[in-house]
Amino acid sequence: MSDAKQELRELVVISGKGGTGKTSLVAAFAALAQNTVFCDLDVDVPDLHIILRPKPRISSPFMGGNKARVRSADCIRCGQCKDVCRFDAVRDKGTGYEVDEALCEGCGVCVALCPEKAMDFPEARCGEWHISQTRFGPMLHAALAPGQENSGRLVSLLKKEARDLAKKEGYTTILCDGSPGIGCPVISSLAGATVAVIVTEPSLSGRHDLERVAGVCRHFRLPFGLVINRWDLNPEGSAALEAFCRDSGITVFGRIPFDADMLRATAQSLAATELHTQLRDTIVQLWQNICHFRPATSVTLRPYIPAAPLLPDIITSSL
């Protein structure tokens, strides 16, 4: 790696909803990226590992939130903990009380109100995160245990570790596969990013979700642009999306056709750009457009004006 010090660039690929092809596109970019750390921030349902096939170097537990626990030796069986628990997480075993961790929400009320202070409130293990190696470079990824919360906190942890690794080992870019939607993990994914790449599709729901996630980027004053995936399935819808972007000051990085080569690559756990096809050439040009993107502040931060309601007037008038 070069000893020359360069500014760390962080690209986050997001979408307003699932199923737009975001992760497949990130994997395709990964095969093209140089001197890059990869990060799967979709910690609720991670899937970038299916294509990148990482080999863990370091694995660590993710501790998030707390769970109540009864110390049987100190419990006087007064039942106070069971009475105050709104989630029915405290069970009477006949010989004492215990907390069902699957139902415990970690509010701590039972711990605070126990007259004998016979309850502990330790941190709970909510998942696991890894620093791994792929054929394209290092990758940070994680998975929450089923039903666990604090996904935003886990995303922040992954981003911090990715930045530390990049600075320590001299990488110049971090490429992140963000979560779909506009919730807490998405906001954590965007924090501190250089550019957001929004992937959408030419449908009514795709337009609606683009508007939502674009609003989030504008709110946090984050430069962003659009990729239209499977554009040729609805050329008229794609043209309408591009017109909307022109009117709204949104950069369109490019568009990708529906191509069976993407499916063929995924079935082999390969990135689409590892196959020498016309699709690869399209994605290479798209990647170059993103890498050369230098936003004009006055355009990127243009005030966001929502489009007209998507529901018919006859429905909205009755709401």
C-alpha positions, 0 to 999 in steps of 0.5 A: 500500500502507498505511504502517501496519506490520502483522505479517507472516503466512505461510500454507503449504498442504501435503498428506501426498501429491500429487494432493489439489488443493493447488496448485489451491486455492492458486491459488484463494486467490491470486485472493482474497488482498490485499497478498500475496506468493505462493511456490511451494515445491514446487521438485521439481515446480513447477506453480503457475506454470501458473495464475498465469502469472508474468512473471519480473523477476529470475532467478538461478542456484541453486548447491547442493552441489559437483561434482568436476572434473579439471584435465587439465594437472596430472593424472598419470593415476595412477587414484586418483580412479577407484579411490576413487569409489563412484559410477563417476563417474570415466571413463578417456578414454585421454588422461586422466580426467574426471568425469561430473557426472550421476553425481558425488554431490559427496562430495569423496573423490576431491578429498581423496585426489588425490596431485597435488591436480589436482582442483577442487571448484566449486559446482554449478548445480542450478537457477534461481529467480525473482522474478516478477509475476502478475496477483495480485501478486509471486511467487517460484518455482524449479525444480531441474534433473532429478536434483538435490538440496538442495531443502530449501535451495532452499525456504529460499532462496525463503522468505527472499527472499519475507520480504525482499520482503514487508518491503521493499515492505510486503506483509502476507501470504505465501501458500506452496504447499508440497511434498507429503509429510513430507520435507526440503522440507516441513520447510523449507516449514513453518519460521517459518510462521504457520499450515499448511493441510493439504489431504486427501481422504476416502480411506484413504490420505488419512487416513493421510497426514493423520496423518503431516503433522499429526504433523510440524506438532505436532512443530514446534509449528505451528498447523494446520487441515484442508481436505477436498477432493472431500468428496462423492465419499465422504461417509462417509469425510469424516464419519470424517475430521471425527470424527477431527479433533474427537477429535484437536483439529484445526480443520476449515477447511471442505470442497470438493465435486468440481466440474467448474468447478475443471477448467474453470478450470484448463484455461483457466489460471485460478484457480477463484475467477476464475469466478463460480460456486457453487464460488467462494462455497465457496472464499471462505468457506473463505478467510475461515475460514483468515484468521480462524483464531486457534489455541487453544494447548492444542488445537493442541498436544495430544499426537499419538496415531497411529490403529490400524494400517491393515494387517489384523491377519493381515498385521501379525502376520506382519511 
